[in-house]
Amino acid sequence: MILEVDKVSKQFTSHVALSNVSLSVPRGSVYGLLGPNGAGKTTLIRIINHITAPDSGSVRFDGHRLTEADLVNIGYLPEERGLYKKMKVGEQAIFFAQLKGLSRRDAEARLKAWFERFEISSWWNKKVSELSKGMAQKVQFIVTVLHEPKLLIFDEPFSGFDPLNAQLLKDEILRLRDAGATIIFSTHNMSSVEEICDSFTLINKSQNILSGRVEDVKRQFAKGRYDFTIQGDATAVIPKLMPMVESSDVVSLPLERTMLSVKLRPEVELRDAIAAVNSAATMVGLSENLPTMNDIFISSVNAANK
């Protein structure tokens, strides 16, 4: 694990921002940090970045207790963007790179390569004030990753991006992961979590209410949901299968096929449901009907708020 948060709590006057939050971020992964507004995500990110300190608990980074000296190995792109509007884009990027310990020569060489990759070389001598919000975010993304830190923290990185540029950033995040970086990805966009996150933690009202690998948690929440595809209609199958299910949906498909989406009763074994379908029709497909991360987010938060 590259980052381990152990029972971290933080309170601001009468507001509890974090309460005994623990999580472990695997090295070389994309880790989603999820939660409603005000859940405590930003407070946790600020603690990791030594912007604020926890009231109790500890944070370990790369095998030792996190210190201010570790910040050189952390890149942070906050949700609140900030560039000096009167400076030229290239000079400002070099300035930030030097703050991260790069020489001007190395910074310029790396920046030119990134600017070419993002097709923004023509912006080098423009003032930041001339850039759109999306263009400025591209520059800040580059500055965040330029010094090749071990841990990258992105807070809502796709905010303000059109679909094409959002996909560009997703591809770069996955490329950085494959090159050895670890990424913490804080977002409300559940579809992005499914596309790029390996694991996640869901924080609600200052507490960690759910953690795990994305695929493992989706199977955990599937709870007996399956799609049976049969040849022909479902007339003969329904009497056989319906006593075994809590809910169902029948969808007509091309090629004279029918899909039955069902949720099996807890006491029903899958093999018994398969036998029931096979006894009344020709089954041509079976798949587990996994819930979306959006379904899991809503279900978990609603359950925690009861």
Beta strands, then each sheet from edge to edge (+ up, - down):
strand 1: 3-12
strand 2: 15-25
strand 3: 30-34
strand 4: 56-61
strand 5: 64-65
strand 6: 74-77
strand 7: 151-155
strand 8: 182-187
strand 9: 199-204
strand 10: 207-213
strand 11: 225-231
strand 12: 245-253
strand 13: 257-264
strand 14: 282-288
sheet 1: 2+ 1- 4+ 5-
sheet 2: 6+ 7+ 8+ 3+ 9+ 10-
sheet 3: 12+ 13- 11+ 14-
end
